Amino acid sequence: MFEYTNEDIEKALSGYFTSQEPLVLREFPSKQKRQHIVLNIILNQFEKGRKYTEKEVNDILCEIYPDYVTLRRSLIDYKLMDRTRNCSEYWVKEKEN
């Protein structure tokens, strides 16, 4: 979808996050490429292969940013996470080759 460099990631970490441990987002970017970078950084807070309830996803995301609903929706919209139709389970999507 988007191609970016390690420099782009470093800029996102320093520009959009106030802390990396724990991960705290200052603001959610308006540009799509930057959103994608930020969301990929956030995605690292989730275990691949694990199923999460909506509450678990919300709990993780609200520690990162107050508007966790926007983050959750964006993770789905950018196809970084997937969920069941009834939103009872969420998981990290496998990257397509």
N, CA, C and O atoms as a GROMACS GRO file, in nm:
protein
  388
    1MET      N    1   0.083  -0.119   0.000
    1MET     CA    2   0.000   0.000   0.000
    1MET      C    3   0.088   0.125   0.000
    1MET      O    4   0.082   0.206  -0.093
    2PHE      N    5   0.170   0.141   0.104
    2PHE     CA    6   0.260   0.254   0.113
    2PHE      C    7   0.402   0.201   0.131
    2PHE      O    8   0.424   0.100   0.197
    3GLU      N    9   0.496   0.270   0.070
    3GLU     CA   10   0.636   0.235   0.092
    3GLU      C   11   0.699   0.346   0.173
    3GLU      O   12   0.679   0.464   0.146
    4TYR      N   13   0.777   0.307   0.274
    4TYR     CA   14   0.845   0.406   0.355
    4TYR      C   15   0.975   0.348   0.408
    4TYR      O   16   0.994   0.227   0.413
    5THR      N   17   1.063   0.438   0.448
    5THR     CA   18   1.197   0.401   0.490
    5THR      C   19   1.208   0.399   0.642
    5THR      O   20   1.116   0.439   0.713
    6ASN      N   21   1.321   0.351   0.690
    6ASN     CA   22   1.349   0.356   0.834
    6ASN      C   23   1.350   0.501   0.882
    6ASN      O   24   1.311   0.529   0.995
    7GLU      N   25   1.395   0.591   0.797
    7GLU     CA   26   1.394   0.734   0.832
    7GLU      C   27   1.251   0.784   0.852
    7GLU      O   28   1.225   0.861   0.945
    8ASP      N   29   1.159   0.740   0.767
    8ASP     CA   30   1.017   0.776   0.783
    8ASP      C   31   0.963   0.726   0.917
    8ASP      O   32   0.888   0.797   0.985
    9ILE      N   33   1.002   0.604   0.955
    9ILE     CA   34   0.957   0.547   1.082
    9ILE      C   35   1.014   0.627   1.198
    9ILE      O   36   0.943   0.658   1.294
   10GLU      N   37   1.143   0.661   1.190
   10GLU     CA   38   1.206   0.740   1.297
   10GLU      C   39   1.140   0.877   1.312
   10GLU      O   40   1.119   0.926   1.423
   11LYS      N   41   1.107   0.939   1.199
   11LYS     CA   42   1.038   1.069   1.203
   11LYS      C   43   0.901   1.055   1.269
   11LYS      O   44   0.860   1.142   1.346
   12ALA      N   45   0.832   0.948   1.239
   12ALA     CA   46   0.700   0.926   1.299
   12ALA      C   47   0.714   0.904   1.449
   12ALA      O   48   0.635   0.957   1.528
   13LEU      N   49   0.814   0.826   1.489
   13LEU     CA   50   0.834   0.800   1.632
   13LEU      C   51   0.864   0.928   1.708
   13LEU      O   52   0.812   0.951   1.817
   14SER      N   53   0.947   1.013   1.651
   14SER     CA   54   0.984   1.136   1.721
   14SER      C   55   0.878   1.245   1.705
   14SER      O   56   0.864   1.330   1.793
   15GLY      N   57   0.804   1.244   1.597
   15GLY     CA   58   0.707   1.349   1.572
   15GLY      C   59   0.567   1.325   1.626
   15GLY      O   60   0.496   1.420   1.659
   16TYR      N   61   0.528   1.200   1.636
   16TYR     CA   62   0.389   1.170   1.675
   16TYR      C   63   0.375   1.101   1.810
   16TYR      O   64   0.265   1.097   1.866
   17PHE      N   65   0.483   1.049   1.863
   17PHE     CA   66   0.476   0.978   1.991
   17PHE      C   67   0.552   1.056   2.098
   17PHE      O   68   0.662   1.105   2.073
   18THR      N   69   0.494   1.068   2.216
   18THR     CA   70   0.562   1.133   2.328
   18THR      C   71   0.647   1.034   2.405
   18THR      O   72   0.738   1.074   2.478
   19SER      N   73   0.618   0.906   2.390
   19SER     CA   74   0.691   0.802   2.459
   19SER      C   75   0.686   0.674   2.376
   19SER      O   76   0.587   0.646   2.308
   20GLN      N   77   0.796   0.598   2.382
   20GLN     CA   78   0.797   0.469   2.315
   20GLN      C   79   0.780   0.354   2.413
   20GLN      O   80   0.741   0.244   2.374
   21GLU      N   81   0.809   0.378   2.541
   21GLU     CA   82   0.794   0.275   2.643
   21GLU      C   83   0.740   0.337   2.770
   21GLU      O   84   0.820   0.388   2.848
   22PRO      N   85   0.613   0.337   2.796
   22PRO     CA   86   0.507   0.278   2.714
   22PRO      C   87   0.478   0.365   2.592
   22PRO      O   88   0.509   0.484   2.590
   23LEU      N   89   0.420   0.306   2.492
   23LEU     CA   90   0.389   0.375   2.368
   23LEU      C   91   0.273   0.473   2.391
   23LEU      O   92   0.164   0.433   2.432
   24VAL      N   93   0.299   0.602   2.364
   24VAL     CA   94   0.197   0.706   2.382
   24VAL      C   95   0.197   0.795   2.259
   24VAL      O   96   0.299   0.856   2.225
   25LEU      N   97   0.083   0.803   2.194
   25LEU     CA   98   0.066   0.883   2.073
   25LEU      C   99   0.022   1.025   2.110
   25LEU      O  100  -0.075   1.043   2.183
   26ARG      N  101   0.095   1.124   2.058
   26ARG     CA  102   0.062   1.265   2.082
   26ARG      C  103  -0.058   1.306   1.999
   26ARG      O  104  -0.154   1.365   2.050
   27GLU      N  105  -0.053   1.275   1.870
   27GLU     CA  106  -0.164   1.307   1.780
   27GLU      C  107  -0.165   1.208   1.666
   27GLU      O  108  -0.061   1.153   1.627
   28PHE      N  109  -0.283   1.184   1.613
   28PHE     CA  110  -0.298   1.095   1.499
   28PHE      C  111  -0.283   1.178   1.372
   28PHE      O  112  -0.357   1.275   1.354
   29PRO      N  113  -0.189   1.142   1.285
   29PRO     CA  114  -0.163   1.224   1.166
   29PRO      C  115  -0.283   1.232   1.072
   29PRO      O  116  -0.369   1.144   1.071
   30SER      N  117  -0.286   1.338   0.993
   30SER     CA  118  -0.394   1.355   0.896
   30SER      C  119  -0.361   1.292   0.761
   30SER      O  120  -0.452   1.252   0.688
   31LYS      N  121  -0.233   1.285   0.727
   31LYS     CA  122  -0.194   1.228   0.598
   31LYS      C  123  -0.192   1.075   0.607
   31LYS      O  124  -0.145   1.017   0.705
   32GLN      N  125  -0.244   1.012   0.502
   32GLN     CA  126  -0.261   0.866   0.502
   32GLN      C  127  -0.130   0.789   0.517
   32GLN      O  128  -0.125   0.691   0.591
   33LYS      N  129  -0.026   0.833   0.449
   33LYS     CA  130   0.102   0.761   0.459
   33LYS      C  131   0.152   0.764   0.603
   33LYS      O  132   0.199   0.662   0.653
   34ARG      N  133   0.142   0.878   0.669
   34ARG     CA  134   0.185   0.890   0.808
   34ARG      C  135   0.095   0.809   0.901
   34ARG      O  136   0.142   0.749   0.998
   35GLN      N  137  -0.033   0.807   0.871
   35GLN     CA  138  -0.125   0.724   0.949
   35GLN      C  139  -0.082   0.577   0.943
   35GLN      O  140  -0.079   0.508   1.044
   36HIS      N  141  -0.049   0.533   0.822
   36HIS     CA  142  -0.010   0.394   0.802
   36HIS      C  143   0.116   0.361   0.882
   36HIS      O  144   0.125   0.254   0.943
   37ILE      N  145   0.213   0.451   0.881
   37ILE     CA  146   0.336   0.430   0.958
   37ILE      C  147   0.304   0.420   1.106
   37ILE      O  148   0.348   0.327   1.174
   38VAL      N  149   0.227   0.516   1.156
   38VAL     CA  150   0.190   0.519   1.298
   38VAL      C  151   0.114   0.392   1.336
   38VAL      O  152   0.141   0.333   1.441
   39LEU      N  153   0.020   0.351   1.253
   39LEU     CA  154  -0.059   0.231   1.283
   39LEU      C  155   0.028   0.105   1.284
   39LEU      O  156   0.004   0.015   1.364
   40ASN      N  157   0.127   0.099   1.198
   40ASN     CA  158   0.218  -0.017   1.199
   40ASN      C  159   0.301  -0.020   1.326
   40ASN      O  160   0.331  -0.128   1.377
   41ILE      N  161   0.338   0.096   1.376
   41ILE     CA  162   0.409   0.103   1.504
   41ILE      C  163   0.318   0.053   1.616
   41ILE      O  164   0.359  -0.025   1.702
   42ILE      N  165   0.194   0.100   1.615
   42ILE     CA  166   0.096   0.058   1.716
   42ILE      C  167   0.067  -0.091   1.707
   42ILE      O  168   0.048  -0.158   1.808
   43LEU      N  169   0.064  -0.143   1.586
   43LEU     CA  170   0.035  -0.285   1.563
   43LEU      C  171   0.132  -0.376   1.638
   43LEU      O  172   0.097  -0.489   1.673
   44ASN      N  173   0.253  -0.327   1.662
   44ASN     CA  174   0.353  -0.406   1.735
   44ASN      C  175   0.313  -0.432   1.880
   44ASN      O  176   0.377  -0.513   1.947
   45GLN      N  177   0.209  -0.366   1.929
   45GLN     CA  178   0.161  -0.388   2.066
   45GLN      C  179   0.072  -0.513   2.073
   45GLN      O  180   0.034  -0.556   2.182
   46PHE      N  181   0.041  -0.571   1.959
   46PHE     CA  182  -0.045  -0.689   1.952
   46PHE      C  183   0.037  -0.810   1.909
   46PHE      O  184   0.129  -0.799   1.829
   47GLU      N  185   0.001  -0.926   1.964
   47GLU     CA  186   0.068  -1.050   1.928
   47GLU      C  187   0.005  -1.107   1.801
   47GLU      O  188  -0.117  -1.117   1.789
   48LYS      N  189   0.090  -1.145   1.708
   48LYS     CA  190   0.040  -1.212   1.587
   48LYS      C  191  -0.008  -1.351   1.626
   48LYS      O  192   0.054  -1.418   1.708
   49GLY      N  193  -0.119  -1.393   1.567
   49GLY     CA  194  -0.173  -1.525   1.593
   49GLY      C  195  -0.266  -1.532   1.713
   49GLY      O  196  -0.326  -1.636   1.739
   50ARG      N  197  -0.278  -1.424   1.787
   50ARG     CA  198  -0.366  -1.421   1.904
   50ARG      C  199  -0.498  -1.355   1.869
   50ARG      O  200  -0.501  -1.259   1.792
   51LYS      N  201  -0.607  -1.405   1.925
   51LYS     CA  202  -0.739  -1.344   1.909
   51LYS      C  203  -0.765  -1.253   2.028
   51LYS      O  204  -0.737  -1.290   2.142
   52TYR      N  205  -0.817  -1.136   2.002
   52TYR     CA  206  -0.847  -1.037   2.105
   52TYR      C  207  -0.996  -1.007   2.105
   52TYR      O  208  -1.060  -1.007   1.999
   53THR      N  209  -1.051  -0.982   2.222
   53THR     CA  210  -1.188  -0.932   2.228
   53THR      C  211  -1.183  -0.782   2.197
   53THR      O  212  -1.076  -0.721   2.201
   54GLU      N  213  -1.298  -0.724   2.166
   54GLU     CA  214  -1.302  -0.580   2.141
   54GLU      C  215  -1.254  -0.503   2.264
   54GLU      O  216  -1.185  -0.402   2.251
   55LYS      N  217  -1.292  -0.550   2.381
   55LYS     CA  218  -1.249  -0.484   2.505
   55LYS      C  219  -1.097  -0.487   2.520
   55LYS      O  220  -1.037  -0.388   2.560
   56GLU      N  221  -1.036  -0.600   2.488
   56GLU     CA  222  -0.890  -0.611   2.497
   56GLU      C  223  -0.822  -0.514   2.400
   56GLU      O  224  -0.724  -0.449   2.435
   57VAL      N  225  -0.874  -0.507   2.278
   57VAL     CA  226  -0.820  -0.413   2.180
   57VAL      C  227  -0.834  -0.270   2.232
   57VAL      O  228  -0.739  -0.192   2.227
   58ASN      N  229  -0.953  -0.237   2.280
   58ASN     CA  230  -0.978  -0.102   2.333
   58ASN      C  231  -0.884  -0.070   2.450
   58ASN      O  232  -0.831   0.040   2.458
   59ASP      N  233  -0.865  -0.166   2.539
   59ASP     CA  234  -0.778  -0.145   2.655
   59ASP      C  235  -0.634  -0.114   2.611
   59ASP      O  236  -0.570  -0.026   2.668
   60ILE      N  237  -0.585  -0.186   2.514
   60ILE     CA  238  -0.449  -0.163   2.463
   60ILE      C  239  -0.441  -0.026   2.396
   60ILE      O  240  -0.349   0.051   2.422
   61LEU      N  241  -0.538   0.002   2.310
   61LEU     CA  242  -0.534   0.127   2.234
   61LEU      C  243  -0.558   0.250   2.320
   61LEU      O  244  -0.498   0.355   2.294
   62CYS      N  245  -0.642   0.242   2.422
   62CYS     CA  246  -0.669   0.362   2.504
   62CYS      C  247  -0.548   0.399   2.588
   62CYS      O  248  -0.538   0.514   2.632
   63GLU      N  249  -0.458   0.306   2.612
   63GLU     CA  250  -0.332   0.338   2.680
   63GLU      C  251  -0.239   0.417   2.587
   63GLU      O  252  -0.151   0.490   2.634
   64ILE      N  253  -0.258   0.402   2.458
   64ILE     CA  254  -0.173   0.468   2.359
   64ILE      C  255  -0.227   0.605   2.320
   64ILE      O  256  -0.151   0.700   2.300
   65TYR      N  257  -0.362   0.616   2.311
   65TYR     CA  258  -0.422   0.739   2.260
   65TYR      C  259  -0.567   0.746   2.307
   65TYR      O  260  -0.638   0.646   2.302
   66PRO      N  261  -0.612   0.863   2.354
   66PRO     CA  262  -0.749   0.873   2.406
   66PRO      C  263  -0.858   0.835   2.305
   66PRO      O  264  -0.959   0.775   2.342
   67ASP      N  265  -0.838   0.869   2.177
   67ASP     CA  266  -0.938   0.836   2.075
   67ASP      C  267  -0.908   0.696   2.019
   67ASP      O  268  -0.874   0.681   1.901
   68TYR      N  269  -0.921   0.596   2.105
   68TYR     CA  270  -0.889   0.458   2.066
   68TYR      C  271  -0.984   0.405   1.959
   68TYR      O  272  -0.948   0.314   1.884
   69VAL      N  273  -1.104   0.461   1.950
   69VAL     CA  274  -1.200   0.416   1.849
   69VAL      C  275  -1.147   0.447   1.708
   69VAL      O  276  -1.158   0.364   1.617
   70THR      N  277  -1.090   0.565   1.691
   70THR     CA  278  -1.030   0.601   1.562
   70THR      C  279  -0.916   0.508   1.529
   70THR      O  280  -0.903   0.464   1.414
   71LEU      N  281  -0.832   0.478   1.626
   71LEU     CA  282  -0.720   0.386   1.602
   71LEU      C  283  -0.771   0.248   1.563
   71LEU      O  284  -0.722   0.188   1.467
   72ARG      N  285  -0.871   0.197   1.637
   72ARG     CA  286  -0.925   0.063   1.607
   72ARG      C  287  -0.985   0.059   1.467
   72ARG      O  288  -0.959  -0.034   1.391
   73ARG      N  289  -1.065   0.159   1.435
   73ARG     CA  290  -1.127   0.166   1.303
   73ARG      C  291  -1.021   0.175   1.193
   73ARG      O  292  -1.033   0.110   1.089
   74SER      N  293  -0.918   0.254   1.216
   74SER     CA  294  -0.812   0.270   1.116
   74SER      C  295  -0.732   0.142   1.097
   74SER      O  296  -0.694   0.110   0.985
   75LEU      N  297  -0.707   0.069   1.204
   75LEU     CA  298  -0.638  -0.060   1.192
   75LEU      C  299  -0.717  -0.155   1.103
   75LEU      O  300  -0.659  -0.232   1.026
   76ILE      N  301  -0.848  -0.151   1.114
   76ILE     CA  302  -0.934  -0.234   1.029
   76ILE      C  303  -0.938  -0.179   0.886
   76ILE      O  304  -0.924  -0.254   0.790
   77ASP      N  305  -0.958  -0.048   0.873
   77ASP     CA  306  -0.968   0.014   0.740
   77ASP      C  307  -0.842  -0.006   0.657
   77ASP      O  308  -0.850  -0.028   0.536
   78TYR      N  309  -0.726   0.002   0.721
   78TYR     CA  310  -0.599  -0.018   0.650
   78TYR      C  311  -0.564  -0.166   0.637
   78TYR      O  312  -0.457  -0.201   0.587
   79LYS      N  313  -0.654  -0.252   0.684
   79LYS     CA  314  -0.638  -0.397   0.673
   79LYS      C  315  -0.514  -0.449   0.746
   79LYS      O  316  -0.451  -0.546   0.704
   80LEU      N  317  -0.481  -0.382   0.856
   80LEU     CA  318  -0.372  -0.428   0.942
   80LEU      C  319  -0.424  -0.528   1.046
   80LEU      O  320  -0.351  -0.616   1.091
   81MET      N  321  -0.550  -0.512   1.082
   81MET     CA  322  -0.619  -0.607   1.170
   81MET      C  323  -0.748  -0.648   1.100
   81MET      O  324  -0.798  -0.579   1.011
   82ASP      N  325  -0.800  -0.761   1.143
   82ASP     CA  326  -0.928  -0.808   1.092
   82ASP      C  327  -1.014  -0.843   1.212
   82ASP      O  328  -0.966  -0.849   1.325
   83ARG      N  329  -1.142  -0.865   1.187
   83ARG     CA  330  -1.236  -0.898   1.294
   83ARG      C  331  -1.349  -0.983   1.239
   83ARG      O  332  -1.372  -0.989   1.118
   84THR      N  333  -1.418  -1.049   1.331
   84THR     CA  334  -1.535  -1.125   1.292
   84THR      C  335  -1.648  -1.027   1.259
   84THR      O  336  -1.642  -0.909   1.296
   85ARG      N  337  -1.749  -1.076   1.191
   85ARG     CA  338  -1.863  -0.990   1.152
   85ARG      C  339  -1.930  -0.925   1.272
   85ARG      O  340  -1.973  -0.810   1.265
   86ASN      N  341  -1.939  -0.997   1.382
   86ASN     CA  342  -2.006  -0.943   1.501
   86ASN      C  343  -1.909  -0.866   1.593
   86ASN      O  344  -1.948  -0.825   1.703
   87CYS      N  345  -1.784  -0.849   1.549
   87CYS     CA  346  -1.681  -0.773   1.622
   87CYS      C  347  -1.645  -0.836   1.756
   87CYS      O  348  -1.599  -0.766   1.847
   88SER      N  349  -1.666  -0.966   1.770
   88SER     CA  350  -1.634  -1.031   1.897
   88SER      C  351  -1.487  -1.070   1.906
   88SER      O  352  -1.434  -1.088   2.015
   89GLU      N  353  -1.420  -1.083   1.791
   89GLU     CA  354  -1.278  -1.119   1.789
   89GLU      C  355  -1.202  -1.034   1.688
   89GLU      O  356  -1.251  -1.005   1.578
   90TYR      N  357  -1.082  -0.994   1.728
   90TYR     CA  358  -0.991  -0.915   1.644
   90TYR      C  359  -0.857  -0.987   1.641
   90TYR      O  360  -0.821  -1.057   1.736
   91TRP      N  361  -0.783  -0.970   1.531
   91TRP     CA  362  -0.650  -1.030   1.521
   91TRP      C  363  -0.568  -0.951   1.420
   91TRP      O  364  -0.621  -0.881   1.334
   92VAL      N  365  -0.436  -0.964   1.433
   92VAL     CA  366  -0.343  -0.902   1.339
   92VAL      C  367  -0.348  -0.981   1.211
   92VAL      O  368  -0.336  -1.104   1.212
   93LYS      N  369  -0.365  -0.912   1.098
   93LYS     CA  370  -0.368  -0.980   0.969
   93LYS      C  371  -0.228  -1.017   0.927
   93LYS      O  372  -0.132  -0.945   0.953
   94GLU      N  373  -0.218  -1.130   0.862
   94GLU     CA  374  -0.090  -1.171   0.804
   94GLU      C  375  -0.062  -1.082   0.684
   94GLU      O  376  -0.153  -1.050   0.606
   95LYS      N  377   0.063  -1.042   0.670
   95LYS     CA  378   0.100  -0.957   0.556
   95LYS      C  379   0.093  -1.038   0.428
   95LYS      O  380   0.137  -1.153   0.421
   96GLU      N  381   0.036  -0.974   0.325
   96GLU     CA  382   0.026  -1.040   0.195
   96GLU      C  383   0.153  -1.013   0.117
   96GLU      O  384   0.210  -0.904   0.124
   97ASN      N  385   0.197  -1.113   0.042
   97ASN     CA  386   0.320  -1.096  -0.038
   97ASN      C  387   0.292  -1.028  -0.168
   97ASN      O  388   0.383  -1.007  -0.248
   0.00000   0.00000   0.00000
